């Protein structure tokens, strides 16, 4: 028996209903929104962490450069030229900068005192960054033997021996591009002359003549460098043959705004994104006030030498110093003077104001740098030791994160000072 085939009626309206489509669309929008928010938050988190890392690197680089200079404090120079028993000559005709030659000078709130207009945000955040002046042979480790000292057109001409070890090493460094005699013996620096009796005479460098047969350091007419034939008490003798000389610099560290109009070589620090139609480009408004840790040499009168200015750490916001001091004598007792305490600024004061920098054996440094932009809306209180976590960028501009590094630097060239 054959069975008839059974036909099933076709299903009408096969597919998704409108409700199903709306639900699927809503779910898709929710997933896309969640993915977008996660990507956006991840991007913002990455930007914020990158800025904080940049601040950490800036503080580390700045502190490293500062430590390197602190290692030269008092190196082949006087810890306190005013009290130094090896100093030869009357200081009456010395320029202001030379009269203040010492291993270290710390100015309480010196950055704010020197550049008050640059520190509106420092005051807002309750900060008062210090300033530091160090003295020493920061450009070389060599003492150059003298061939002869003679009267030049203006002041003295100090001819250096061409066949000495220091000159040979310096020539090799010049040939390799690591050294320039004109930079080493730059105008405004001091020349220390160590005579046959171990006494020290000082002159102000006017320039350097790099004659291979007769290299010489030119000195200004003043101050007068003592000569024993004229001043019997002390001074270089005869033509000064065999005496040793080396350049000395005074270097200032402080926090300030570096104006690109004054220092165009740093204009790149302030570069911003451009737009083909600037009128349609909307940014976040003017950048908050910023300061950098800078290093600049001082001339014989104590004025800054603009060409020597270097930016050591960008977006630096705080710079505080402490010292470790030693009592006088052959068996000194060490004491730590905490950062920001009055004893720091009394001991490391200007030598003409009663400072005793010859007692300093170590320096504690705290350097803080902030992120470029704000990423928080609330601040945090400072740490117990004065360290800053967040930095107020001004009314309605938020808070930027801060990275702080601390170092304790021994001053090896100060250990032998017993007077």
C-alpha positions, 0 to 999 in steps of 0.5 A, a space after each residue: 500500500 502506498 502512502 500519500 506524501 504529506 505536505 507541510 504548510 510553509 512557515 509564514 514571516 521567517 526572520 527576526 521580529 522588530 522587537 528582536 532587532 531593537 534588542 540586538 541593536 541596543 545590545 550592540 550599542 551598549 557593547 560598543 559604548 563599553 568598548 569605547 569607554 574602556 579604550 578611552 580610559 585606557 588611553 587616558 591612563 596611558 597618557 597620565 602614566 606617561 606624564 608621571 614617568 616623564 616627571 620621574 625621568 626629569 627629576 632623575 636626570 636633574 639630580 644626576 647632573 647636580 650630584 656630578 657638580 656637587 662631587 666637584 665642590 671645592 675641587 682645586 679651589 678654596 672652600 672659603 677664600 675669605 678664611 683660607 690661610 693659603 690665600 695670597 694677596 689683599 682682597 681689596 681690589 677683588 671683584 664681587 664674585 671672587 670675594 664670594 668664592 667658596 665651596 658652597 652657598 645655599 640661599 633659603 628660598 633663593 629661587 623665589 627671591 631671585 625670580 619672584 614673578 616666576 613663582 606664583 604657583 610655588 606660593 600657591 602650593 606653599 613651596 619656597 625652592 632654594 638656590 645653590 651656588 657651588 665653586 670649584 674646578 667643574 670643567 677639568 681635573 687637570 692642573 697645568 704647569 706654567 712655562 712663564 708669566 709675563 705682562 700682556 697688553 692688559 693684564 698678565 699672560 700665563 703661558 702653559 708648558 706644551 710638553 706636559 702630561 696635562 697639556 697632552 691629555 687636554 690636546 687629545 680631548 680637544 682633538 676628540 671634540 670633548 673639550 675646548 680650551 676657550 670653554 675651559 678658560 672661558 672669560 669671567 672664570 677665575 684662574 688659581 695659581 699655586 706658587 712654589 710655596 703652595 700659596 694661592 693667587 687668583 686672577 680673572 680670565 679674559 680669554 685663551 689664545 690657542 697657539 700650539 707653540 705658545 698656548 696662554 691664558 690672558 688675565 684681566 688687569 685687575 685684580 693684581 696677581 701678587 708677585 713675591 719680588 713686589 709683595 715679599 710676603 707671598 706670590 709667584 716668583 720670577 717668571 712663575 716657571 713651574 707654578 700650577 694653574 687651573 680654572 675655577 667657576 662659580 655655578 648657580 642652580 635655581 628654579 625659574 621660567 626660561 623665556 624662549 624669547 631670551 633663550 631661543 635655543 630652548 623654544 622647542 620646550 614650548 612647541 605646541 601642535 599646529 592647525 592649518 586653520 588656527 581659528 578653528 583649533 580649540 585647545 585647553 587654554 594657556 599653559 599653566 606657569 612652569 619652572 625649570 631647574 637651571 644651571 648657569 655660571 656666574 662671572 667675576 662680578 657675580 652676574 649670570 653668563 647667559 650663554 652658559 645657561 642649561 636646563 637641567 630638569 623640566 617642570 621642576 617645582 621644588 628644590 630643597 637642601 640640607 647639609 652635614 657639617 663637621 666641627 673644626 680640628 683633626 677629630 671632627 664630629 659630624 652632624 646632620 642639619 635637616 632640609 629647610 632648618 635654619 642651621 642649613 642656611 647659617 652654615 652655608 651662608 654667603 661667606 661675607 655674611 658669616 657663613 662657614 662653608 668649610 664645615 660642610 661635608 655632605 649635602 642632602 638634596 630633594 628635587 621635585 618635578 611635576 607632570 606637564 598636565 593635570 590629571 586630578 581634581 583634588 590635591 593631597 597634603 605634603 609628606 611629613 618631610 615636605 615632599 609634594 605629591 600633587 601640584 595645584 596648577 591654578 584655579 580650575 586647572 586641576 592638580 598635576 602629579 609630582 615625582 620627588 627624588 632625594 639624594 645624600 651626596 658626600 663632598 670628597 674634596 671637603 674632607 681635608 679642610 681642617 682650618 
